[in-house]
Amino acid sequence: MSLMRKITAGLVSAWQRFRYSADDLIVLVDDDGRPIGTAPKRSSHNAKTKLHLAFSVFLFNHRGELLLQQRALKKKTWPGVWSNSCCGHLMPNESTGDAARRRLKYELGLSDVDLTIALPDFRYRAEKDGVVENEICPVLIGVTDAHVIPNPSEVLSIQWIDWNEFLNTLNEPESAISPWAEEEVQLLRRSDVFRNWFAKNVEPSSTSRSL
């Protein structure tokens, strides 16, 4: 291997180590959403999880179907639970949109998805099995017909479901999606931003007529 190739390989390796190291950090914020520090992601999620920055993505196809994912069983928070298309945390000095695109690629193998922030101020706190999520979590929406390639370390399974059918399942007693996704769905269905976006970006169907 030439010297230049060795240098390039070393730089790539260093960047990958840095990137994944940074991905293991969450950005802590005050009540107004101002960053006040960072902390290790895994050890920070406990019974007293501090407020931090995150995001949620809802992806649709042009048939009006929502992409759901079942979280991998090894996840510390809500393992095996069905949730919205993609969730994650912001790395230090990263925008919400950049974080969402990074995780869409990592979790679902999706690139070049045009995303719109529908709920910029969503915030929630939820607890399961002694682990708390405590996040300022803007909700983004996007549309894609691309082939999804789930990362098995993050995603156990995926499902495309008609939006109206999904809304109806939330009224069923056995419905069991993540608590943040359930809150986000209720806010989206009342959001003018979402309704207008859906009408423009998803092909007209019975779904759009009964939003």
C-alpha positions in Angstrom: 0.0 0.0 0.0 1.3 3.4 -1.0 2.0 6.1 1.7 -0.9 8.2 0.4 -3.3 5.2 0.7 -2.1 4.5 4.2 -2.6 8.1 5.2 -6.1 8.1 3.6 -7.0 4.8 5.3 -5.8 6.1 8.6 -7.9 9.3 8.3 -11.0 7.4 7.4 -10.5 5.0 10.3 -10.0 8.0 12.7 -13.1 9.7 11.4 -15.2 6.6 11.8 -14.0 6.1 15.4 -14.7 9.8 16.1 -18.1 9.6 14.5 -19.3 6.6 16.3 -17.8 7.9 19.5 -19.8 11.2 19.0 -22.9 9.1 18.3 -22.6 7.7 21.8 -23.1 11.2 23.3 -26.4 13.0 23.9 -26.8 16.7 24.1 -28.1 17.8 27.5 -30.3 21.0 27.5 -32.1 23.3 29.9 -35.8 23.8 30.0 -35.6 26.3 27.2 -33.7 23.8 24.9 -30.3 25.5 25.3 -27.4 23.0 25.3 -25.7 22.8 28.6 -23.4 19.8 28.1 -23.1 16.2 26.8 -23.3 12.8 28.4 -22.8 9.1 27.3 -26.0 8.0 25.7 -26.4 4.5 27.2 -25.5 5.3 30.8 -27.6 8.5 30.7 -30.8 6.6 30.1 -31.9 5.5 33.6 -34.5 6.3 36.2 -33.4 10.0 36.2 -32.6 10.7 32.6 -31.8 14.3 32.1 -33.5 16.4 29.4 -31.8 16.1 26.0 -32.2 16.6 22.3 -33.8 14.0 20.0 -36.0 13.7 16.9 -38.7 11.5 15.5 -39.4 10.8 11.8 -42.6 9.6 10.1 -42.1 8.3 6.6 -44.9 7.7 4.1 -45.0 6.3 0.6 -47.2 7.6 -2.2 -49.9 5.0 -1.4 -50.5 6.8 1.8 -48.9 4.2 4.0 -46.8 4.9 7.1 -43.5 3.0 7.7 -43.4 1.5 11.2 -40.4 -0.1 12.8 -40.2 -2.6 15.6 -37.2 -1.7 17.8 -34.4 -4.3 18.2 -34.5 -6.5 21.2 -31.1 -5.3 22.4 -32.3 -1.6 22.7 -32.1 -0.3 26.2 -35.3 1.7 25.8 -38.5 0.1 24.7 -36.9 -3.1 23.1 -39.2 -5.0 20.8 -41.8 -2.2 20.8 -43.4 -0.9 17.6 -42.8 2.8 16.9 -42.7 5.4 14.2 -40.3 5.1 11.2 -37.1 6.4 12.9 -36.0 8.0 16.1 -32.7 9.2 17.5 -30.5 11.7 19.3 -28.6 14.7 18.0 -24.8 14.6 18.2 -22.9 17.7 19.5 -23.1 20.6 17.0 -25.6 18.7 14.7 -28.9 20.0 13.4 -32.1 18.1 13.7 -32.3 17.5 10.0 -28.8 16.2 9.8 -29.3 13.9 12.7 -32.5 12.5 11.1 -30.8 11.9 7.8 -27.9 10.2 9.5 -30.1 7.8 11.4 -32.4 7.1 8.4 -29.3 5.9 6.5 -28.0 3.9 9.5 -31.2 2.3 10.6 -33.1 1.9 7.3 -30.6 2.3 4.5 -32.5 5.4 3.2 -30.8 8.4 1.6 -32.0 11.6 -0.1 -35.3 11.8 1.7 -36.7 15.3 1.8 -37.8 16.0 5.4 -40.1 18.7 6.8 -40.3 19.6 10.5 -44.0 19.3 11.3 -43.9 19.5 15.1 -40.9 21.7 16.1 -41.7 22.0 19.8 -42.7 18.4 20.8 -41.4 17.4 24.2 -42.2 14.3 26.2 -41.2 12.2 29.2 -42.0 8.4 29.4 -40.9 5.5 31.5 -40.7 1.8 31.0 -39.0 -0.9 33.2 -37.3 1.8 35.3 -35.8 3.6 32.3 -36.9 7.1 31.4 -36.9 9.0 28.1 -36.9 12.7 28.6 -36.6 14.6 25.3 -37.1 17.7 23.3 -38.0 15.9 20.2 -39.0 17.7 17.0 -41.1 15.5 14.6 -40.1 15.3 10.9 -42.2 13.9 8.0 -41.1 12.7 4.6 -42.1 10.6 1.7 -40.2 7.8 -0.1 -40.9 4.8 -2.3 -37.3 3.5 -1.9 -36.4 0.0 -0.8 -35.9 -0.1 2.9 -32.9 -2.0 4.3 -33.3 -2.4 8.0 -30.2 -2.5 10.2 -30.7 -5.6 12.4 -28.8 -4.1 15.3 -31.4 -1.3 15.4 -34.6 -2.7 13.8 -36.2 -6.1 14.5 -38.9 -5.7 11.8 -40.7 -3.1 9.6 -44.3 -2.7 8.4 -46.0 -0.4 5.9 -49.6 0.4 7.1 -52.3 2.6 5.7 -52.4 5.8 7.6 -56.1 5.6 8.4 -55.8 2.0 9.4 -53.0 2.9 11.7 -55.1 5.7 13.3 -57.9 3.2 13.9 -55.5 0.8 15.6 -54.7 3.4 18.2 -58.3 3.1 19.5 -57.9 -0.7 20.1 -57.1 -1.8 23.7 -54.3 -4.1 22.5 -52.6 -1.3 20.6 -49.0 -1.1 21.8 -46.8 1.4 20.1 -44.2 3.6 21.8 -45.7 6.3 24.0 -43.9 9.1 22.2 -45.2 7.9 18.8 -48.7 7.8 20.1 -48.5 11.3 21.4 -46.9 12.5 18.1 -49.6 10.9 16.0 -52.4 12.6 17.9 -50.6 16.0 17.4 -49.9 15.3 13.7 -53.5 14.5 13.0 -54.5 17.9 14.3 -51.6 19.8 12.6 -52.4 22.1 9.7 -48.7 21.8 8.7 -49.1 18.0 8.4 -52.4 18.0 6.7 -51.2 20.5 4.0 -48.0 18.5 3.5 -49.8 15.2 3.2 -52.2 16.6 0.6 -49.3 17.9 -1.5 -46.9 15.0 -1.1 -49.0 11.8 -1.0 -51.2 10.7 -3.9 -54.9 11.5 -3.4 -56.7 8.5 -1.8 -59.2 7.5 0.8 -56.5 8.2 3.3 -56.1 11.9 2.5 -59.9 12.4 2.3 -60.4 11.2 5.9 -57.4 12.7 7.7 
